[in-house]
Protein backbone atom coordinates (compact mmCIF):
# COMPACT_ATOMS: atom_id res chain seq x y z
CA UNK A 1 0.00 0.00 0.00
CA UNK A 2 1.35 3.39 -0.99
CA UNK A 3 0.25 5.87 1.66
CA UNK A 4 0.88 8.82 -0.63
CA UNK A 5 -1.92 7.57 -2.90
CA UNK A 6 -4.56 7.65 -0.13
CA UNK A 7 -7.14 10.39 0.05
CA UNK A 8 -7.42 12.24 3.37
CA UNK A 9 -10.60 10.29 4.17
CA UNK A 10 -8.93 6.96 3.36
CA UNK A 11 -5.95 7.88 5.55
CA UNK A 12 -8.28 8.87 8.37
CA UNK A 13 -10.07 5.50 8.14
CA UNK A 14 -6.76 3.65 8.07
CA UNK A 15 -5.50 5.45 11.19
CA UNK A 16 -8.84 4.94 12.94
CA UNK A 17 -8.67 1.21 12.21
CA UNK A 18 -5.08 0.96 13.44
CA UNK A 19 -5.92 2.78 16.67
CA UNK A 20 -9.00 0.60 17.24
CA UNK A 21 -6.96 -2.56 16.68
CA UNK A 22 -4.21 -1.41 19.04
CA UNK A 23 -6.68 -0.46 21.78
CA UNK A 24 -8.33 -3.87 21.50
CA UNK A 25 -4.88 -5.48 21.85
CA UNK A 26 -4.01 -3.43 24.92
CA UNK A 27 -7.36 -3.45 26.67
CA UNK A 28 -8.82 -6.68 25.40
CA UNK A 29 -12.03 -8.18 26.68
CA UNK A 30 -11.51 -9.81 30.07
CA UNK A 31 -14.73 -11.80 29.61
CA UNK A 32 -13.79 -13.19 26.21
CA UNK A 33 -14.24 -16.95 26.17
CA UNK A 34 -16.10 -17.11 29.48
CA UNK A 35 -19.49 -18.81 29.62
CA UNK A 36 -22.60 -17.21 31.09
CA UNK A 37 -24.19 -19.13 33.91
CA UNK A 38 -27.68 -20.56 33.42
CA UNK A 39 -29.20 -18.14 35.93
CA UNK A 40 -27.74 -15.10 34.17
CA UNK A 41 -28.81 -16.40 30.76
CA UNK A 42 -32.37 -16.77 32.07
CA UNK A 43 -32.34 -13.24 33.50
CA UNK A 44 -31.06 -11.79 30.23
CA UNK A 45 -33.70 -13.62 28.18
CA UNK A 46 -36.42 -12.39 30.54
CA UNK A 47 -35.08 -8.85 30.35
CA UNK A 48 -35.12 -8.90 26.55
CA UNK A 49 -38.81 -9.83 26.57
CA UNK A 50 -39.67 -6.63 28.43
CA UNK A 51 -40.46 -3.45 26.49
CA UNK A 52 -39.57 -1.27 29.48
CA UNK A 53 -36.31 0.57 28.96
CA UNK A 54 -34.23 2.96 31.05
CA UNK A 55 -31.80 5.44 29.54
CA UNK A 56 -28.11 5.49 30.27
CA UNK A 57 -28.55 8.94 31.81
CA UNK A 58 -31.16 7.59 34.23
CA UNK A 59 -28.89 4.71 35.23
CA UNK A 60 -25.97 7.09 35.77
CA UNK A 61 -28.10 9.40 37.88
CA UNK A 62 -29.41 6.48 39.94
CA UNK A 63 -25.84 5.33 40.60
CA UNK A 64 -24.51 8.82 41.22
CA UNK A 65 -22.27 8.75 38.14
CA UNK A 66 -21.44 11.64 35.83
CA UNK A 67 -20.82 11.25 32.10
MIMARMAR-892302 format. One record per residue (C-alpha): residue in three letters; x, y, z. Coordinates in steps of 0.02 Angstrom, whole numbers, plus 50000, padded with zeros to 5 digits. Layout:
% residues N
ALAXYZ;...
This chain:
% residues 67
UNK500005000050000;UNK500685016949951;UNK500125029350083;UNK500445044149969;UNK499045037949855;UNK497725038249993;UNK496435051950002;UNK496295061250168;UNK494705051550209;UNK495545034850168;UNK497035039450277;UNK495865044350419;UNK494965027550407;UNK496625018250404;UNK497255027250559;UNK495585024750647;UNK495665006050611;UNK497465004850672;UNK497045013950833;UNK495505003050862;UNK496524987250834;UNK497894992950952;UNK496664997751089;UNK495844980651075;UNK497564972651092;UNK498004982851246;UNK496324982851334;UNK495594966651270;UNK493984959151334;UNK494244951051504;UNK492634941051481;UNK493104934151311;UNK492884915351309;UNK491954914451474;UNK490264905951481;UNK488704913951554;UNK487914904351695;UNK486164897251671;UNK485404909351797;UNK486134924551709;UNK485604918051538;UNK483824916151603;UNK483834933851675;UNK484474941051511;UNK483154931951409;UNK481794938051527;UNK482464955851517;UNK482444955551327;UNK480594950851328;UNK480174966951421;UNK479774982751324;UNK480214993751474;UNK481845002951448;UNK482895014851552;UNK484105027251477;UNK485945027551514;UNK485735044751591;UNK484425037951711;UNK485565023651761;UNK487015035451788;UNK485955047051894;UNK485295032451997;UNK487085026652030;UNK487755044152061;UNK488865043851907;UNK489285058251792;UNK489595056251605;
